[in-house]
Amino acid sequence: MQDFEAAVQNLRRILAASRRAVFFGGAGVSTESGIPDFRSQDGLYRQKYKYPPERILSHSFFMEHTEEFYEFYREKMLCLNAEPNAAHKKLAQWEKEGRLAAVVTQNIDGLHQKAGSKNVFELHGSIWRNRCMRCGMPYPVQRIAKGGGVPRCPCGGTVKPDVVLYEEPLDQAVLDGAVRAISAADTLIIGGTSLNVYPAAGLVEFFRGGNVVVVNRGAPAKDMRGVYFIDAKIGELFSAL
Ligand code: NAD
């Protein structure tokens, strides 16, 4: 408890001195909103599927087993009713107050925007955008959620979510914006990510500022020497700030 209090005090001090902090986050930011991550105790890797999530969420799997992809995607990724938690809300507040310049997220759930954040770089796209692979027409996510099987455009083409699947490249403009924001940041807060997924995890190397804070349940995969590591639930911690 003393550690938690000390972490709150330290983070408050760091943030009070920050003018262009950047938050870099992952699936752990949304677990307190009820969306499972990949690698926690109740993460998707511990659940029983015929294939591991990384295989199902790959480009080749999407092309070859589109119906099975959508079964998993509807059940596990399309969390349209999830609400932002204290972490999303606090980040939006800091942006409004002029302390936080950007959120760079690996998440596809749109909860940062739902909480009010404006400058969000969605490295892996968003479940909220979907389009036809043949004619490019947008397709409403609600229709994907409600329907069964493979969603089809009126033109007959297959609808694909605008999420970056494994084997697919990241969007260059999003990547460039994220690199620019991280390079210009005075504080980098990394939260709720195992830093296992590349190239996204490599972006933290672009940071040139003073303070790096990591808020995570358990140490991430990367070498974290020289950073301030707080082992905590991010929503709980941020709600105390
Ligand atoms: P990950 O599952 O590899 O790692 C999540 C990390 O967050 C773990 O280290 C876990 O211990 C930690 N964590 C879980 N709950 C936490 C909490 N309340 N507070 C602090 N830490 C917490 O996730 P990743 O590193 O983001 O990589 C997985 C990939 O899959 C990413 O692309 C990710 O965005 C995507 N994904 C996204 C969602 C989503 O959009 N919500 C959900 C699942 C997976």
Residues whose N, C-alpha, C, O or C-beta is under 5 A from the ligand:
A	BS01	NAD	G26 A27 G28 S30 T31 E32 I35 P36 D37 F38 R39 S40 Q106 N107 I108 D109 H124 G192 T193 S194 L195 N196 V197 V215 N216 R217 G218 A232 K233 I234
